[in-house]
Amino acid sequence: MLRLVRRGDRHDPRDLTISCRFEGAFEPAFTDDRSEGLLPGETIKSLVHSVTRARGAGELEELGLALAAEVFERQRRMTRVRFELTEQPWQRLEAGGKAQAQAFLATSAEQRLAVITSNGSRVSVVAGIGDLTIMRTAGFAPPRGRPGQADDSGVSDRLQPLLVGALTIRWTYTSGDITFGVYRQAIRNAVLDTIAWNRSQALQHMLYTIADVVLGTCAEIADVTLRFCERPYRPADLFAAGTENPDELFVVVDEPVGVVEVTVERGA
């Protein structure tokens, strides 16, 4: 759904995808063919739409918390609910060097994520950033073995000259009473700064370092999970053309994709 936040002439689009899962005393519907107590699809849709209309202008996590609270308010048979929310950001269009108030461009594949799980008395809040596509052209991932090179081309450090992939990061808050937007931006900045400045011999170490920085930066986070899906590029083979290719021309290759995932808990 698309929630438009209108503040005078300035509009802010919220491009949202919401899925929900309910657990409760629904056995009679399965074993005895009795439909009482079931939550019809139209009712679920109306509930999500009405809460999003009322609370969709805020942070993604706040919307998820409001949806969970509304379910328990209306449906006493529920024992556990889970809402998964994804937001696809839109970039404000610039024309004549000025950001436009009512015109937008689709951004990259990067998404904002939130997962709210509640049993009516206790709540778990997981937030994240999905499909953050990054590229490092030197100083990242396993060595490729180029001994003796001493120039400024980015390969003298014996590290892979190109790594491209999609990074997804999720973190669990220790409380539902958090300034979510501030934390999300701080974590995103910590991730990007670590990728930009850190040089590692292994992708695994890079991901662990990011998690360590995030936990060190934000005390209200209990654990961090990072998942990196590599987009494989390899140097183009120009031997037949009689041309050297010192890691300057790369092509995408059709081969199994490498995925590395790490979870780091506070105090682990």
C-alpha positions as a LaTeX table, in Angstrom:
\begin{tabular}{lrrr}
\hline
Residue & $x$ (\AA) & $y$ (\AA) & $z$ (\AA) \\
\hline
Met1 & 0.00 & 0.00 & 0.00 \\
Leu2 & 1.04 & 3.61 & $-0.48$ \\
Arg3 & 0.50 & 5.97 & 2.45 \\
Leu4 & 0.86 & 9.64 & 1.52 \\
Val5 & 1.80 & 11.95 & 4.37 \\
Arg6 & 0.67 & 15.43 & 3.39 \\
Arg7 & 2.15 & 18.37 & 5.25 \\
Gly8 & 0.88 & 21.36 & 3.35 \\
Asp9 & 2.59 & 21.46 & $-0.04$ \\
Arg10 & 5.17 & 18.87 & 1.04 \\
His11 & 4.22 & 15.23 & 0.53 \\
Asp12 & 6.06 & 12.16 & 1.82 \\
Pro13 & 5.22 & 8.74 & 0.33 \\
Arg14 & 5.37 & 5.59 & 2.48 \\
Asp15 & 5.51 & 2.57 & 0.18 \\
Leu16 & 4.61 & $-0.28$ & 2.55 \\
Thr17 & 4.23 & $-4.05$ & 2.38 \\
Ile18 & 2.73 & $-5.66$ & 5.50 \\
Ser19 & 2.24 & $-9.34$ & 6.26 \\
Cys20 & 0.72 & $-10.76$ & 9.42 \\
Arg21 & 0.59 & $-14.10$ & 11.20 \\
Phe22 & $-1.84$ & $-14.98$ & 13.98 \\
Glu23 & $-1.84$ & $-17.78$ & 16.54 \\
Gly24 & $-4.78$ & $-18.59$ & 18.81 \\
Ala25 & $-7.59$ & $-20.96$ & 19.77 \\
Phe26 & $-8.58$ & $-21.89$ & 16.23 \\
Glu27 & $-8.61$ & $-25.69$ & 16.57 \\
Pro28 & $-12.42$ & $-26.03$ & 16.00 \\
Ala29 & $-12.08$ & $-24.57$ & 12.52 \\
Phe30 & $-9.64$ & $-27.34$ & 11.57 \\
Thr31 & $-11.04$ & $-30.31$ & 13.48 \\
Asp32 & $-14.79$ & $-29.62$ & 13.73 \\
Asp33 & $-15.46$ & $-27.43$ & 10.66 \\
Arg34 & $-16.62$ & $-24.55$ & 12.88 \\
Ser35 & $-15.82$ & $-21.05$ & 11.65 \\
Glu36 & $-16.68$ & $-19.03$ & 14.75 \\
Gly37 & $-13.72$ & $-17.12$ & 16.08 \\
Leu38 & $-11.90$ & $-17.03$ & 12.76 \\
Leu39 & $-10.62$ & $-13.70$ & 11.53 \\
Pro40 & $-11.87$ & $-13.18$ & 7.94 \\
Gly41 & $-9.43$ & $-11.87$ & 5.35 \\
Glu42 & $-11.52$ & $-8.74$ & 4.76 \\
Thr43 & $-11.45$ & $-7.98$ & 8.48 \\
Ile44 & $-7.68$ & $-8.30$ & 8.55 \\
Lys45 & $-7.37$ & $-6.05$ & 5.53 \\
Ser46 & $-9.65$ & $-3.40$ & 7.05 \\
Leu47 & $-7.74$ & $-3.50$ & 10.32 \\
Val48 & $-4.37$ & $-3.04$ & 8.59 \\
His49 & $-5.71$ & $-0.27$ & 6.36 \\
Ser50 & $-7.36$ & 1.67 & 9.18 \\
Val51 & $-4.33$ & 1.50 & 11.49 \\
Thr52 & $-1.98$ & 2.43 & 8.65 \\
Arg53 & $-4.19$ & 5.40 & 7.79 \\
Ala54 & $-4.06$ & 6.57 & 11.42 \\
Arg55 & $-0.46$ & 5.65 & 12.35 \\
Gly56 & 1.37 & 5.18 & 9.06 \\
Ala57 & 3.02 & 8.60 & 9.11 \\
Gly58 & 5.41 & 7.55 & 11.88 \\
Glu59 & 8.27 & 5.11 & 12.09 \\
Leu60 & 7.88 & 1.60 & 10.70 \\
Glu61 & 8.34 & 0.01 & 14.13 \\
Glu62 & 5.69 & 2.27 & 15.66 \\
Leu63 & 3.20 & 1.20 & 13.00 \\
Gly64 & 3.91 & $-2.46$ & 13.72 \\
Leu65 & 3.41 & $-1.95$ & 17.45 \\
Ala66 & 0.11 & $-0.17$ & 16.79 \\
Leu67 & $-1.08$ & $-3.02$ & 14.55 \\
Ala68 & $-0.23$ & $-5.65$ & 17.19 \\
Ala69 & $-2.01$ & $-3.68$ & 19.92 \\
Glu70 & $-5.10$ & $-3.26$ & 17.74 \\
Val71 & $-5.32$ & $-6.99$ & 17.05 \\
Phe72 & $-5.32$ & $-7.87$ & 20.75 \\
Glu73 & $-7.83$ & $-5.12$ & 21.44 \\
Arg74 & $-10.31$ & $-6.52$ & 18.90 \\
Gln75 & $-9.58$ & $-10.26$ & 19.00 \\
Arg76 & $-9.39$ & $-11.88$ & 22.44 \\
Arg77 & $-8.80$ & $-15.35$ & 20.96 \\
Met78 & $-5.33$ & $-14.38$ & 19.79 \\
Thr79 & $-2.36$ & $-15.71$ & 21.73 \\
Arg80 & 0.45 & $-14.44$ & 19.50 \\
Val81 & 0.74 & $-12.09$ & 16.53 \\
Arg82 & 3.58 & $-11.28$ & 14.19 \\
Phe83 & 3.69 & $-8.37$ & 11.77 \\
Glu84 & 6.43 & $-8.08$ & 9.16 \\
Leu85 & 6.73 & $-4.64$ & 7.57 \\
Thr86 & 8.83 & $-3.55$ & 4.62 \\
Glu87 & 9.18 & $-0.01$ & 3.32 \\
Gln88 & 10.59 & 0.85 & $-0.09$ \\
Pro89 & 11.91 & 4.43 & 0.15 \\
Trp90 & 11.29 & 7.00 & $-2.57$ \\
Gln91 & 13.79 & 9.74 & $-3.37$ \\
Arg92 & 12.60 & 13.30 & $-3.75$ \\
Leu93 & 13.10 & 14.44 & $-7.35$ \\
Glu94 & 15.32 & 17.45 & $-7.97$ \\
Ala95 & 14.60 & 19.93 & $-10.72$ \\
Gly96 & 16.60 & 23.08 & $-11.29$ \\
Gly97 & 18.79 & 22.16 & $-8.32$ \\
Lys98 & 15.80 & 22.17 & $-5.97$ \\
Ala99 & 14.14 & 19.19 & $-4.28$ \\
Gln100 & 10.52 & 18.94 & $-5.35$ \\
Ala101 & 7.77 & 18.68 & $-2.77$ \\
Gln102 & 5.46 & 16.41 & $-4.75$ \\
Ala103 & 7.62 & 14.51 & $-7.27$ \\
Phe104 & 9.71 & 11.41 & $-6.60$ \\
Leu105 & 12.07 & 8.84 & $-8.08$ \\
Ala106 & 12.33 & 5.18 & $-7.17$ \\
Thr107 & 15.54 & 4.59 & $-5.22$ \\
Ser108 & 17.80 & 1.56 & $-5.11$ \\
Ala109 & 16.73 & $-1.86$ & $-3.88$ \\
Glu110 & 17.46 & $-0.83$ & $-0.27$ \\
Gln111 & 14.51 & $-1.42$ & 2.06 \\
Arg112 & 13.58 & $-0.64$ & 5.64 \\
Leu113 & 12.45 & $-3.64$ & 7.66 \\
Ala114 & 10.59 & $-4.23$ & 10.92 \\
Val115 & 9.21 & $-7.36$ & 12.58 \\
Ile116 & 6.90 & $-7.02$ & 15.59 \\
Thr117 & 5.97 & $-10.11$ & 17.64 \\
Ser118 & 3.60 & $-9.87$ & 20.60 \\
Asn119 & 1.61 & $-12.12$ & 22.93 \\
Gly120 & $-0.38$ & $-9.23$ & 24.32 \\
Ser121 & 1.87 & $-8.54$ & 27.29 \\
Arg122 & 5.41 & $-8.90$ & 25.92 \\
Val123 & 6.66 & $-7.48$ & 22.65 \\
Ser124 & 9.73 & $-8.18$ & 20.51 \\
Val125 & 10.88 & $-5.49$ & 18.09 \\
Val126 & 13.30 & $-6.42$ & 15.31 \\
Ala127 & 14.33 & $-3.75$ & 12.80 \\
Gly128 & 16.59 & $-3.83$ & 9.81 \\
Ile129 & 17.83 & $-2.68$ & 6.44 \\
Gly130 & 17.45 & $-5.00$ & 3.48 \\
Asp131 & 19.29 & $-5.28$ & 0.16 \\
Leu132 & 21.82 & $-2.56$ & 0.83 \\
Thr133 & 23.90 & $-3.01$ & $-2.34$ \\
Ile134 & 27.56 & $-2.19$ & $-1.78$ \\
Met135 & 30.78 & $-2.34$ & $-3.78$ \\
Arg136 & 34.42 & $-2.26$ & $-2.73$ \\
Thr137 & 37.07 & $-2.03$ & $-5.47$ \\
Ala138 & 40.01 & $-2.82$ & $-3.18$ \\
Gly139 & 40.84 & $-3.86$ & 0.36 \\
Phe140 & 37.95 & $-6.24$ & 0.89 \\
Ala141 & 37.51 & $-10.04$ & 1.03 \\
Pro142 & 39.97 & $-12.93$ & 0.53 \\
Pro143 & 43.42 & $-12.38$ & $-1.05$ \\
Arg144 & 43.87 & $-13.28$ & $-4.67$ \\
Gly145 & 47.63 & $-13.78$ & $-4.49$ \\
Arg146 & 49.46 & $-11.00$ & $-6.32$ \\
Pro147 & 52.83 & $-10.95$ & $-4.57$ \\
Gly148 & 55.41 & $-8.34$ & $-5.33$ \\
Gln149 & 53.09 & $-5.70$ & $-6.74$ \\
Ala150 & 53.82 & $-2.24$ & $-5.36$ \\
Asp151 & 51.69 & 0.38 & $-7.00$ \\
Asp152 & 48.62 & 2.41 & $-6.21$ \\
Ser153 & 46.23 & 0.33 & $-8.31$ \\
Gly154 & 44.51 & $-1.16$ & $-5.25$ \\
Val155 & 45.94 & $-4.67$ & $-5.70$ \\
Ser156 & 49.28 & $-4.26$ & $-3.95$ \\
Asp157 & 47.60 & $-5.12$ & $-0.63$ \\
Arg158 & 46.89 & $-8.62$ & $-1.99$ \\
Leu159 & 43.16 & $-8.14$ & $-1.43$ \\
Gln160 & 40.40 & $-8.88$ & $-3.91$ \\
Pro161 & 40.05 & $-5.83$ & $-6.19$ \\
Leu162 & 36.26 & $-6.03$ & $-6.53$ \\
Leu163 & 33.44 & $-7.22$ & $-4.34$ \\
Val164 & 29.77 & $-6.46$ & $-5.05$ \\
Gly165 & 26.78 & $-7.76$ & $-3.16$ \\
Ala166 & 23.62 & $-7.10$ & $-1.17$ \\
Leu167 & 23.84 & $-6.68$ & 2.58 \\
Thr168 & 20.87 & $-7.22$ & 4.89 \\
Ile169 & 21.19 & $-6.31$ & 8.55 \\
Arg170 & 18.66 & $-6.99$ & 11.32 \\
Trp171 & 18.86 & $-6.05$ & 14.98 \\
Thr172 & 16.73 & $-6.73$ & 18.06 \\
Tyr173 & 15.85 & $-3.93$ & 20.44 \\
Thr174 & 15.87 & $-4.53$ & 24.18 \\
Ser175 & 12.74 & $-2.40$ & 24.54 \\
Gly176 & 9.79 & $-1.15$ & 22.50 \\
Asp177 & 10.26 & 2.36 & 23.89 \\
Ile178 & 12.96 & 3.55 & 21.48 \\
Thr179 & 13.47 & 6.54 & 19.20 \\
Phe180 & 13.50 & 4.15 & 16.25 \\
Gly181 & 14.30 & 6.62 & 13.49 \\
Val182 & 17.40 & 7.95 & 15.26 \\
Tyr183 & 18.70 & 4.45 & 15.93 \\
Arg184 & 18.07 & 3.27 & 12.38 \\
Gln185 & 20.07 & 6.16 & 10.94 \\
Ala186 & 22.87 & 5.68 & 13.47 \\
Ile187 & 23.13 & 1.98 & 12.62 \\
Arg188 & 23.09 & 2.66 & 8.89 \\
Asn189 & 25.88 & 5.19 & 9.31 \\
Ala190 & 27.90 & 2.74 & 11.42 \\
Val191 & 27.52 & 0.03 & 8.78 \\
Leu192 & 28.60 & 2.27 & 5.90 \\
Asp193 & 31.49 & 3.82 & 7.84 \\
Thr194 & 32.82 & 0.39 & 8.78 \\
Ile195 & 32.61 & $-0.84$ & 5.19 \\
Ala196 & 34.36 & 2.28 & 3.94 \\
Trp197 & 37.21 & 2.33 & 6.46 \\
Asn198 & 37.83 & $-1.27$ & 7.47 \\
Arg199 & 40.18 & $-3.54$ & 5.52 \\
Ser200 & 39.75 & $-7.28$ & 6.10 \\
Gln201 & 41.25 & $-10.49$ & 4.80 \\
Ala202 & 37.85 & $-12.20$ & 5.04 \\
Leu203 & 34.28 & $-11.16$ & 4.43 \\
Gln204 & 33.32 & $-13.00$ & 7.62 \\
His205 & 35.59 & $-10.73$ & 9.64 \\
Met206 & 34.14 & $-7.65$ & 7.98 \\
Leu207 & 30.60 & $-8.68$ & 8.93 \\
Tyr208 & 31.66 & $-9.47$ & 12.50 \\
Thr209 & 33.36 & $-6.07$ & 12.73 \\
Ile210 & 30.18 & $-4.32$ & 11.58 \\
Ala211 & 28.14 & $-6.17$ & 14.22 \\
Asp212 & 30.69 & $-5.30$ & 16.90 \\
Val213 & 30.58 & $-1.61$ & 15.94 \\
Val214 & 26.77 & $-1.57$ & 15.97 \\
Leu215 & 26.58 & $-3.21$ & 19.40 \\
Gly216 & 29.22 & $-0.83$ & 20.69 \\
Thr217 & 27.38 & 2.18 & 19.29 \\
Cys218 & 23.83 & 1.35 & 20.41 \\
Ala219 & 23.37 & 0.04 & 23.95 \\
Glu220 & 19.67 & $-0.72$ & 23.43 \\
Ile221 & 20.37 & $-3.48$ & 20.87 \\
Ala222 & 20.54 & $-7.10$ & 22.04 \\
Asp223 & 21.83 & $-8.80$ & 18.88 \\
Val224 & 22.73 & $-8.15$ & 15.26 \\
Thr225 & 22.44 & $-10.44$ & 12.24 \\
Leu226 & 24.17 & $-9.65$ & 8.96 \\
Arg227 & 23.68 & $-11.51$ & 5.69 \\
Phe228 & 25.77 & $-10.79$ & 2.61 \\
Cys229 & 24.83 & $-12.19$ & $-0.79$ \\
Glu230 & 27.65 & $-11.77$ & $-3.29$ \\
Arg231 & 27.01 & $-10.67$ & $-6.86$ \\
Pro232 & 29.87 & $-12.45$ & $-8.66$ \\
Tyr233 & 32.03 & $-10.33$ & $-10.96$ \\
Arg234 & 35.28 & $-11.66$ & $-12.39$ \\
Pro235 & 38.02 & $-10.07$ & $-14.51$ \\
Ala236 & 37.25 & $-10.33$ & $-18.22$ \\
Asp237 & 39.50 & $-12.74$ & $-20.14$ \\
Leu238 & 41.21 & $-10.64$ & $-22.84$ \\
Phe239 & 43.98 & $-13.15$ & $-23.60$ \\
Ala240 & 42.57 & $-14.01$ & $-27.03$ \\
Ala241 & 42.54 & $-10.32$ & $-27.92$ \\
Gly242 & 46.16 & $-9.94$ & $-26.93$ \\
Thr243 & 45.26 & $-7.34$ & $-24.31$ \\
Glu244 & 46.23 & $-7.26$ & $-20.69$ \\
Asn245 & 43.47 & $-6.71$ & $-18.16$ \\
Pro246 & 44.98 & $-5.59$ & $-14.83$ \\
Asp247 & 41.69 & $-5.96$ & $-12.97$ \\
Glu248 & 40.01 & $-3.05$ & $-14.73$ \\
Leu249 & 37.29 & $-4.77$ & $-16.79$ \\
Phe250 & 34.89 & $-7.12$ & $-15.03$ \\
Val251 & 31.91 & $-9.19$ & $-16.14$ \\
Val252 & 29.11 & $-10.84$ & $-14.23$ \\
Val253 & 29.51 & $-14.60$ & $-14.15$ \\
Asp254 & 26.85 & $-17.29$ & $-13.98$ \\
Glu255 & 27.95 & $-19.35$ & $-11.02$ \\
Pro256 & 26.68 & $-20.30$ & $-7.55$ \\
Val257 & 26.21 & $-17.23$ & $-5.38$ \\
Gly258 & 28.07 & $-17.07$ & $-2.09$ \\
Val259 & 26.09 & $-16.14$ & 1.02 \\
Val260 & 27.72 & $-15.38$ & 4.39 \\
Glu261 & 25.63 & $-14.83$ & 7.53 \\
Val262 & 26.65 & $-14.00$ & 11.08 \\
Thr263 & 24.73 & $-13.29$ & 14.28 \\
Val264 & 26.44 & $-11.55$ & 17.18 \\
Glu265 & 24.74 & $-11.25$ & 20.58 \\
Arg266 & 25.63 & $-8.73$ & 23.24 \\
Gly267 & 28.06 & $-10.27$ & 25.67 \\
Ala268 & 28.87 & $-13.16$ & 23.30 \\
\hline
\end{tabular}
